[in-house]
Structures are given as C-alpha cells and as structure tokens.
Amino acid sequence: MKRGSVSAIVNLVEPWAALEPLTTQRPVGTLPFGGRYRLLDFPLSSATNAGIQNVMVAAPRSGRSVMDHLRSGRDWNLDSIRGGLFMYPYNDLQLVSVEKKATLLHHYYDNAMLFLKRSQSEYTVVMGTRNVSNIDLRALTRYHEERDNPITTVYKSIDPNTLAPDHTILQLTAKGMATAVVPADKAKLKKTAKTVAKNLGIYLLSTVDLIDILQEANRRGVLISLEELMMQAVMQQNANAFEYTGFYANIHDVSSYYAANMAILDETNFRALFYSSRQIYTKVKNEVPTFFAQGSQFRASLCGTGGYIEGQVEHSVIFRNVLINRDSQIKDAVIMQGTRIGAGTQIENAVIDKNVVIGPNLVLKGQPNQPLVIRKGAHIFKQTEVVASD
C-alpha cells in the first residue's frame, strides 16, 4: 500500500449502556481485554499493520481514558512527523445539551472533514471497536480497488442462532454485493439459513466521497453517528462485501464481553488473534514479570505483568499488577489491573474491574451467561456487600 494513500477514522461513539458499570467511566473502546490490551488496540493495530499514518480517534466524552492509553501514539508507530494520531473528544450526542445540539446542527462533522482534507489520502477506512478482529486492511483496499462500487463493507459469516437483537447484518445479493445493513431482529432470515453476514462496522471508501457524505449531512442538519451515516451509504449506493475469516468477537453487553475474554483462553483462538502475521500493539509498560509464590497454581489462564499470585487460578484472564492472596480460588473470571484479592476468597464467573479491593474469606460467584460484575474501585470486605456492588 502506498504510504499516505489511506487514512483511518476509529469511531469510539458506540452504544455503551448495556456494558455498565464497566463503561460508566470509560468508552467501549478502552475496555481492557485479554490481559494487557484494550479494544481500541485492534483497529489501531490493523491501521499500523497496513502502513496507515493518519488516524483520527473520535471519542464520545472528554477522552481522558483514551488519551491516557494512547499518549503520543508511539506504541502504534503513529508519532511520525507527517501524519500521526489525532483525537477529537465530545462526540456523543446523548451527552450533549439541547442548546449545544442547536449549535452543532450544521457543524457536527466539521472536525472529521478537516482531518480528511488535511490527510490528503485517496481512501479512508472507518472502524469501530465493538468487533474484536485482526483484519488485513491491505487486502481490503485491494479488494475495493478491483471492484466498481464506491464503498466496501466487511462481514463475518456466523451461525444465525448466535445473533443478538442489536446486531446488524448485511443483506447480500447473489453476486455478493451488500444492499443494506439491517438490525438482526428486523431481518427476514430464511429458516434454512446456516450462516448470516454479521456486519463488522468497517467501511472503506474514497476520501472525497466521505467528505461529500459528511458535507451533505451537515447541510441537512443530520445529527446521527458516523456509523449510522455509513450504514445509510451502503443502502443508498450498494457496497462491495468483504468477508473476514479470522477470529471474531462482538462486544455488546457484559455477557458478551465476558464470553469474548473466555474465548481467547482457547489456544486456537488466541493464536488466530494474536499470533498471525499481523501483530497487535498496545501501550507498553516496563514491569517485572508476575511472581508465582510456592504453592500457587495457575492453569489454562492468561496473566499480565507486575502481579503476585499465591492462590489458585483456573481458566481466567488476569491483568497487570493483580495480587491474589493465599488460599484464594479464582475460576472462570476476568480480573482487571490493580485488583487486590484477600486470602481464602472464592471468585467464579465474575468480571472484576480495575483497582478493586476484595477482603478475605468472601464468595463472589455469578453464572456463565450472567457474570457477576464488580465496579471499578470498589472495596468489598463483607459478604453482604457483594450483591450491592454487582
């Protein structure tokens, strides 16, 4: 791919309510994943692996957690003299007052258009963060250039029984073109259908065409998300449909987030996502390895750096700087950075957010399809506090 020929917009303005309390203080894109990564790392890494040097990140709120993770963009090789990483916060219309919306009516997409005009790129790829994948954007660009339609969208063939009501799917013609993006609960699927084209929220089109779409939206005073504009563009112009065949996980609620973390404990999935020819990059921290004390047990799990393990861990994802005291038992759990777990405590089918302190001899158990969630920074020292904190 020619240097500078493609720019990228990573859109963090995504539905977050179903993921609370995990998204109370952060957008979906900065949710921790896989022991050391964030969901934002996957589209950024795809851009880096394709040689893309101009990346815009549209953050829904102030962007504090986003900037804390991204910093200068150096970890993704996006701190270059030409191009680089550009962040535009305060894009979530649900958090904007009525008075502010009135001023945005014909200017909502101004920042995106300014970025695109200055990028001087031939194409732009628009990506979200809810669909975990490791896509080859070079192959996507070649596929687009070989076809006539003005826009190319990406899908994953999945079992229709795994669809959630808020998923979107592509309507495909016999020749493989996408004519619309529709919600799964409104799609008229054949009872005999063995697979459906799950929309991955990735769209590639000419930068000039995207600027025209944004200008027209501003002119008409359309206040909808960039993702909704892209779905409308697919329906209005028809699109090439590019099939992604690698590992995929959709994050749309707490259960799906938990299931996605559990899925990468399978070695096949882990290698498909992280050990392909395309590396996944993240914020680098120079820390010592996790220390495993004598008598500790660690089975079929992932573990970040800087931790201290005395207890038993089985089939769990443990992030950085986690302390697990003696005689504690952790099973089928996601334990995020900086958490402290007291001696003799049992945790199963749970998601423990960052910097949580859990006292000794407690029992925290959820269900595989409905994990127990402990919110960020919670301190729990009594069994009666467990339910109140989920």
PyMOL commands that set and color helices and strands:
alter all, ss='L'
color gray80, all
select helices_A, chain A and resi 17-19+28-30+41-49+64-70+74-76+93-95+98-104+110-119+137-145+160-162+184-186+207-220+226-237+254-263+267-274+385-388
alter helices_A, ss='H'
color red, helices_A
select strands_A, chain A and resi 6-11+32-33+37-38+54-58+84-88+123-127+131-132+151-158+168-172+177-183+196-206+239-243+249-250+291-292+297-299+302-303+308-309+312-314+317-318+323-324+329-335+340-341+346-352+357-358+363-365+372-374+379-380
alter strands_A, ss='S'
color yellow, strands_A
deselect
rebuild
show_as cartoon
